[in-house]
């Protein structure tokens, strides 16, 4: 392989690698993840969704991973069995503070274990009856106060590290009315969760300016589908319901705003560019002509690159945006594109006075006779004068027929060529004859 071939091969490889990395970079820039810091206990951790691992690893089916379209980066500060006191201590560490500084949203679901310990659930299940009502009431009240104080302090610490929205989940009642194990304490669960949600979670949300997510209403009457049988933790469907609460609230706080801007709103014969303002956490942007729905973009759509695309015809266009939080569509009508008038090409339509077939045709015999008629015509004979007898004109009759004017110089050229061939042949013969004499 010579030097030039080596250089060409290196250039081809370099170009291919450049295109590969540029394409990869574009895709990475197009898909923006949502960074979620998940604070909580076993519910946030996704406990019992998969086979137990040692040490425990947060499940990717836990609700923080399912927020929006699941395009999230989850930084975990949660653990099975944590109470509000344990979480408070955990977020004071430098590692947790660094995670909070990266947060784009924070989920906070804590306090259930405080209350489960207060009512001594294991004893209640074992004895099939609650502990002493008066003692139970006192323990629940103490746990409620502790949860209130701890969550208030936790939120203060979060705000010291990030301005991201804080999503505070209320408690849900894990005890279904028809549950074979927990059905007997369904009413106790209703009483406790309603009281604590009112006194702690909704109150703190209003006081601290954080987002209150009503997990109780989402799970009420759906425990059979949302709670793992014989357990108090959510199924995957229950985790999805918790994620949907967060998704809907984040969309309310930061709705997907599709603001198309035209390159010009005046009449133009040129294509019109449609540019979109930057949308956070974008996964993909597409467009189609006509009035479309989000479902139409599942398998169709023209990808929009660099937040801009160009159209060449008037009509309605639908723009589809998918972000880490959801999807949205917007329609825009283009009506300022006018048909482009092209300048006439002179070669296609020759001037009228160029084509004059009458002048190109050779004059006929009739025209020659007419030309020979004297310009002055004799005056009209009167009735008194005798008519003049004109002698007939003698016409020269030529023998044969007139040849058309089709003569060419082809035969002259042919004769000249033959002469040159003959001369050349003679010269060649003479040279060979001389060479043969010299050899002799």
N, C-alpha and C positions, 0 to 999 in steps of 0.2 A: 504494500500500500504506500503510494508516494505521499509527498508532503501535502499536496493540495487536497487529495482524497481524505487525509487525516483531518485537516482543518475543516472540510465540509462536514465530516461526521460529527466532529466536536460541536460545530454550530447547530446542527440538527438536534443533537442531544440537549444542548443548552436551551434551545427554543422550546422543546417539548417539556423540559422541567419547569421552565418559566411559566408556560401555560398551565401546567398542572398545579403549581403552587398558587398562581393568581386565582384559579378557579376555586381552590380550597379556601383561600382567604375570603373570596366573595361570599361563599356559602356560610363561612363562619360569621362574617359581618351581618349576613341577612338574618340568621337565627340568633336571637338574643334571649338568654335565659333570665328567669326571675329568681333572684336570690332570696330564699326564705330561711329565716332563723326560727327553728321550732323549739319552743319552751314548753315543758310539760312532764307528764308521767307516762304510764304504760299505754294510754290511749294514743298519745302523740307518737309514741315509740312504735306502735303497730304490733303490740304484743299478741302472741298466739295466732298471727296470720300465716306464719310459716312454721317449719320445724324449728324447735329451740336450738339456738347456737350458743357456743361458749367461747369467749364472752358474748353476751347478747349484742346483736347488730340491728340497728333500726331498719324496719321493713320498708322497701320501696313501694309497698301498697298502703303505707300510712298516709293519712290525709295531706300532710304538707307536700308530699311528692305528687299528689293528684290535683293540686290547685290549678285552675285554668285548663290548659291543654297538656298538663304534665311536663311542660318544658321548664322545670325548676331545678335550681341548685339548692339543696337543703343542707343547712348547717345545724347540726343537732345539739341541743342542750336539754335533753330529756332522758328519763330512765324509768324502767318499771318499778313501781312501788314508792316513787318519790311523793312526799307530802309538800305542801307549800313552803314549809320551813327548809326542807332539803333543797328545793329549787332556788330559794333565796340565797342560800349559801353557795350554790353552784354558779350562779351568774355573777358572783363577786370575784371570781377567778379571772386572771389575765386572759386565759384562753377564751373564756366566754365573752369577755369584753371585746376582744378582737373580732369574734364572729359577729357580734352586734354591730360593730362599726361597718361591716360589709352588708348589712341587711337592707333589702328593699321592701320587705314586709316582715313583721314579727307575729307569730301565732303564739297564744298563751292559753293553755288548757291545764289547769291545776286545781286541786282542792278536793277531788273525789275521794282520795285515800284518807284525807283528814276526817271526812265524815264517815267513811266505812269503818275506820278504826273506832270512831266515837260510838257507833251503834253496835260494835262488836258483832259484825256480820257472821263470822264463823260460828260463834256460840248460838246465834239466832237460828242458823240453818241446822245446827246440831240438835238444838232443843225444840225446833219447830215452833218457837214462840219468842217474842221480843223480851228483852230484859225489863227490869222494873221501869214503868213509864216515867216516873218522876226523875229517876236517875238518868234515864235516856235523854229526857228533855234538857237536863242540866249539861250533859256531855255534848249534845248537839249545839247548844248555845255557846259553850266554850270553844268548840271547834269552829263555829261560824265566825266568832270574833277573831280567832287566830288567823283564819283564811283571809278575812277582810284586811287585817293589818299587814300580813305578808304580801298579798297581791298589790296593795297600795305601794309598799316599798319596792317591790319588784318593778312595777311600772315606772317609778321614779328613777331607778337605776337604768332601765332601758332607755328612757328619754335622755339620760346623760350621755349615751353613746350613739344614738341615731335619731333622725327625724322621720324614719320610716313609720307607716301606719301600724298600729298595734291592734290585732284582732283578738279580743277576749271572748272565749267560749264560755257559755253557761254550762251548768250541769244538766245531764239528761237522766231520766229514770231508767236504770237498766232492768228493772223488774217488770216483766210483762204480766198483764192480768191473767193470761191463760198459761203462764209458764209452769211446768210441772214441779219445778224446784222452788222458784222464787215467787210464785203466784200469791202465796199467803202474805207476803210482805209488800205487795204492790202498792197498797194504800199508804203504808208507812213511807215508801219511797216517794210517792206523790207529795205527801205533806212536807218532807224534808227538802226535796229539790225545789218546790215552789217557794218555800220560805227563804232558802239560802239564795236562790236566784234573785229574789226581790231585794233582800237586805244587803247582799254582797255584790254580785256581778253587775246587775243593771245600775245599781247605785254608784259603784266605782267607775263604770263606763261614763256615766253622766258627769261625775266629778272630775275625772282625769282627762276627759276628751278623747277616749279611745273607742274603738268600734265594738259594740256588743253584738255577739252572734248567738242566736237563740237555738242552741242544740236541743233543748227540751222539746220544743214544738216540732223539730225535725224528726225526733225519735218517737214522739208520743203515738201510741197505737201501732207502731211498726217494729216493736222489739223482736217479734218473731223472725223478721227478715234482717234486721240491723244488728242483732246481738248474737254472738256465738252461743249455740245451745249449751246450757249448763255453765255459762260464763257470764261475765259482766262487760266484756270488751267487745268492740264493734267488729262485725264481719267486714269483708271488703265493700259490700254495699253500704254498710254504715259509715265506713271511712270515706266513701265517695260522697255521701250526704254531707259529712262535715266539710269536705273540700269544696262542695258546691256553695255552702254558706260563705266561705271565704272568697270564692271566685265572684259571686254576685256582688258582694260588698265592695271588692276592689274595683269591679267594673263601674259601680255607682260612684266611687271616689275618683276614678280616672277612666271615664268612658273612652272608647276608641273613637277619636275624632278624625274623620276623613275629610280633609279640606283640599279639594282639587283646585289648582290655579292654572288658568289657560295662558299660553304664551302670548295670545292676543285675543281681544274680544271684538276687534273690528273685522270687517269683511276682508277675506284674504283668499288668494288662490293657492297658497302654500299649505302644507300639512300643519296641523295645530298640535302643539305639545301640551300634555297635561302633567303637571308636577304636583306631588303630594307633600305636605308638610311632614316632618319626621315624626314617626309613631314609635313609642317605646316598646321594647320587648317584642319586636316584629319577628314572626316566623316566616311568613310569605305574603306577598301581595300579587294579585292577579287582576285581569280585566277581560271582559267579553262585551261584544256589541249586543245591544238589545236589553230588555228588562229581564234580569235574571235574579234567582234567589241564591242563598248560600249553598244549597244542595247542588246547584248546577256546577259549582266549582270543585266538587270532590274529585272528578276525573277530567275536568276541562279547565280552560283558562290560559291566558297568555301571561307569563311571568313578567313582573315589573322590576326592572333593574335600576338602581340609583334613584328610586322614588319618582321615575318619570317614564312616560310612554307617549307615542305619537299616533294620531289618527289622520286619515286622509279624506273621510267622508262625513257628512252631516248625519246625525242620528243620536239615539240614546245609548249610552255606554254605562255598564255596571262595573264598579270597582269593589274587589273583595280583599279584606285584610284579616289575617290570622295572627294573633299575638299569643304570648304565653298565658294570657288571661281569658281569651275568648276569640270570637270572630265577629265581623260586622261587614255590612255592604253599604254602598252609596251609589247613587245614580246621577249622571250628569248628561245634559243634552247639548250637543254641538250643532249650531245652526249658522255659523258665520263663514263656512267654507263655500266659496263661489267657484263655479266651473272655470277652469283655466282656458282663456282664449288664445289659441296659437296663431302666430303670424302666418299669413299665406305664403306658400313657397312658389316663387316665380316660375320655376321649371314645370310645375304641375299644371298651371293655367297660363299658356302663352298669350301675349297680347292679341287683341282681335285683328289688328291690321297686319299681323305677321303672316297669317294664313290667307293667301289670295290665290286660290287654285286657278282662277280665270286667267291671271297674268302669266302663270307658269306654263300653261298649255300653249303649244305652238299655234300660231294663227291658222285658221282653216281657209280653204279656197273661197268660201263665201265672203269672209272678211276681206280677202284680197280684192275680190270683185267690187266690194262696197267701197274700198279705198280708191279704186280707179274711177269711181263715178265723179264727174266734175263737181266742184263745190257749188257752182251757180247752176241752178235748175232753170230750164226755159219757162217763160211765162205761159200760163194756161191759154190754150188756143181758144179763140172765140169761134162762134158758129159761122162768122162771115169768111174766116180764113180757111183755106183748104188744108187738110192735115198733111204734115210733112212726113215723107217716107224716108226713114233712116236706113242707111246701108248696114247690113249685118256685119258685126265685127268678125274679123278673121281670127280664129283661135288657133294657136299653135298646138298641134297634137303631138305629144312626145310618145315614142314607142316604149313599151314596157311599163312596169309599175315603179312608183317612187319607193326607194329603200328607206326604211326607218333609220333614224339617226342613232345607230347602236354601235358604231365602229369604236374599237378600242385599240390600245397599243400592245395588246397581249402577244400577238404574233411577232411584232418587232422585238419585244423583250425575249421571246423564246429563241428567235433567230440569233440575237446577240449572244445569248447564253450558249448556244451550240457552237458559235464561233470561238468563244473563250474556252470551251471544253476541247475543241480541236487544237487550238494553239497550245493549251496546256499539255495535251497528249503528245503533240509534236516535240515540245521541249523535253518532256520526260523521256521519249524515245531517243532523242539525240544524246541526252546525258548517258543513258545506258549504253548506247553504241560507242561513245567515247571511252567509257570505262572498260568495255570488252576489248577494245583495241590496245588500251594501255596494258592490260593483263597479258595479251599476246606478245 
